[in-house]
Amino acid sequence: MKEYDFYIVPTPIGNLGDITLRAIEILKSVDLIACEDSRNTQKLLNHYNIQTKCVSYHKYNEKERVSQIINLLEQGKKIALVSDAGTPLICDPGAVIVKELRKKGFSVSALAGANAAVTFLSQISRVDEKFSFIGFLPKNQKQIEDIIKQYEFTDTVFYESPNRVLNTLKIIQNIRPDAQIAIGRELTKLFEEVLVDSVDKIVQHFEKNEPKGEFVVMIFRTDKNVNESDLENKIKVLQDKGFSAKDISVILSELYGINKNKIYKISVGK
């Protein structure tokens, strides 16, 4: 197996069993593990009897850690980067060091592994594969409202904390009262909960049950208001211009948020 200078290693988002054999092998073989919080990472390392030394690397010290990590790599050391849970650089620190390492010609490799958004989406039925991932929403209410409006016609996924999630849901409820919501918490853990319902029902649920754990939320997109007759006319215009049924389904889906399969079937007369 090819060796790299620097490894990006995903760690479990809850269940310690959700780690790959290769991740364990890499964490045992490198000279140093850069981690957000050594107390959290040490629990994982102890569970798998990994003796590798850790050094803190988080959003408050990552710029000053870069020179130290580069110095160690120049000495021939191998280093792995982990976050407290999930995949580094996905709403977690790591972008600064990876950018610098690539500029300086060090080899960087990322392992496959746990990610809260993907874990959540894999159990949510959607019209198609397209979605927008926002990460953590801003704290400013106006900015949240702008995002909700901007992404109305796309399935929109974001992370939220337990102390903010109910307020965020109420903002969605105010901006898009007819919205459908999928929401997951404590993913892979003992008290995992995934709900799919109207925003009103989801708000009511968490008004009665105190939000606990980290949340992943998806706002289902709104289909743009195009009736069957209008859709057929738009298809006819594109057909007359020589577009294929496949191209027409992609174009109109992008423009109006309508299911591609529906458009394709109309285009081919099924």
N, C-alpha and C positions, 0 to 999 in steps of 0.2 A: 504494500500500500504506500502511495506517495506521501512523503512527509511535508508539512507546511511549517512556516514560522509562527503563524498566529491562527488560532482556531476560535470560531464563534460557536458556542455550545449551548443549545437550548436545554432548559431544565424543567422538571415537572411543574405544572400550574397548581397542583394540589396533591394528587396521588403520587407518592414517591416511586411507585412501580412504573410510572409513565416516563421512563428514560431509556434510551437505546443502549444496546451493548457497546456500540462504537463510542457513544458519549462517555460511558464509564471508562473504556479503554483509553481515550484521549485524556481525560481528567487524571488518570493514574500516571500517564506517561510524560505529561508536560512538566516543565520545571517550576511553573508558577501559574496560579489561577487568579485572574483579576475579577473581583466580584463586587456587587453593590453593597451588600451587608454580610460580613464574614459570619455573623451569628446565624443568619438564615442558611447560607451556603454550607456551613459546617454541619448542620443537621443532615443534609443530603450526603456530604462526604463521609460522615460517620456511619450512615446507614449502609454505604457500599464499601466501607473500609478503605477509603481513599486518603492517603497520607500527604498529598501535595500541599505545599504552603500556599496561603492566600494573601492577597494584598487588596486593599479597598480601591474600588474604581467606580465612582458614582458621579452624578451630574454636577456636584459641587466641587469635585477635585479632578475631573477628567482631564482638564487642560494641563494641570501641573503634573499629572501622572504620565503624560505622553512621552516626555523626555526620558523618564526613568524606564519605561517599557521599551523604548527604542534602544536605549543603552544596553539593556539586557539582551535584546534580539541581536544586536551587533556583536555580542559576546558568544552568540551561538545558542542562546537559550530558546526553548519553546514555551509559548504562553497560550493559555486558553482564557477566553472571556465568557463569563456567565452573568445573568441577571438574577434577581431574587426568584423569579418564576417566569417561565416562557422563553421567548427568543430575544436575545439582545438586539438592539437597534429598532425593534418594533415597540415603540412607546417606552423604550428603555435606553440607557446610555450605551455608547459605543461608536456613534457616528464620527466623533472627533478623532479617535485613535485609528479607526479604519481608513479614514481619508488620508491621514498622515502616513500610515504604513504603505498604502498603495502609491503615494507620491514618491516614497523613498525606495520602492522596489521590493519590499518584503512580500512574501507569499501569504495570502489570506484564504482560509477555507471556512465555509459555514456548514455545520451538520444539520440534518433534518431533525425535527423534533416538535415539542409541544408549543402550541400557540392558542391563546384563548379565543381569538376571533374565529379561527378555522375550526376549532373544536366545537364551538357554538353553532356555526353555520352548517356544519355537517349533519346537524339534526333538525334544521329548519327548512321546510319545503318552500322553494321559491319558483317564480315563473321561469327564470333563466339564471345564468351564472353571473350576470353583471351586478356589481354592487360597489358602493363607495365606502371606503374605510376612513373615518375621521380621526381615529385615535381617541385621546381624551378631549372632551369639549372644553372650550374656553370658560372662564368663570363669569364673564360679563353676560348678563341676560340678553342684551341687544345682539351680541355676537352669536349667541345660541339661536335666537330667533332668526337671524339672517341665514344661518346654516340650514335650519329646518326648511326655510322657504327656498333656498338655493337648490337643495337636493330633493325637492318634493317628488320629482319624477324618476328617482333612482332609489333602490333599496339602500338604506343608509345605516352603517354599522359604526358604533362607537363604544368606548369604555366609560364607565361611570363609577364613582365611589358611593358607598352606602349612605353617607351623610348628605349627598347631593342628588341622588337618583330620583327621589319623589318630587323634588322641586323641578328637576329637568322634565319629568313626565308631565307635570302640570303645565309647563311651558309648551310642550308638544300638544297637549290637550287644547290649549288656548289657540294655538296657531293652526293646528290641523285636527279639529274635533272628531273627524270621521276616520282618523288614522288607525291602522292595525299595527300592533306592536308585538315583537318577539323579544323576550327578555330572559337572560340566564344568569344565575348566580352560583357561587360555590362549585363551579364546574369541576368534575372528576372527584369531588369530595363527598363525604358521607351525606351531607344535607343539600346536595345538588338540586336545583329547582329550575325548570324551564317552562315558561308560560307563553302562549300565543293567543292573543285576544285583542279586543278593541282597547284603545288607550283609556277609555272610561273605566273598563273593568280592571285593567292593570293598575290604574291609580287607586281604585277602591280596594284592591287586594293589599297594596302596600300602605294604605292608610290604616288598615286593620292589623297588618303584620309588619312589625318593624323591619326595615331593610337591613340585612346583614350580609357581609361578604362583598367581594368585588363583582361588579356587574358588566355584562356585555348586552347591548341593546341594539335591535334593528327596527327601524321604522320602515314598514312596507311602503313601496312607492305608490303614488296615485297615477292611475292611467289617465292620460290626457283625454279631454272630452272630444272624441272623434266618433261619430255614429257610423253605422254600417254602410250607409249610402255614401257618406263623405269618404270613407276608407276605400270603397270600391272605385270612386272617381279618382282618388289619388293614385291608386294602383294602375288604373287605365292610362293616366297621363304618363306614368313612368314606363309602362309597357310600350306605349306608342313611341317613346324615345329610345327603345331598344334594350332596356334593362331586363335582366333575367329575374325570375321569381325569387331566387336566393338574394340577389342584390336589392330587390325591392323590399324584401322582408327586413333586411339589415337597415336600409335607409329609413323606412317608416318607423321601425322600432326605435331607432336612435332619436328621431324627431318627435315622436308622440308617445313613447313609453308603452307601446302596445306589444303584446306577445308576438315574437317572430314567427312561431309556428302557425298562429292564427292568420297572420298576414300571408304567409306562404301558401296555406291551404286555399285562401280566397284567390290568390294569384294564379294558381294552377287549376282552379275550378273544382276543388274538392269540397 
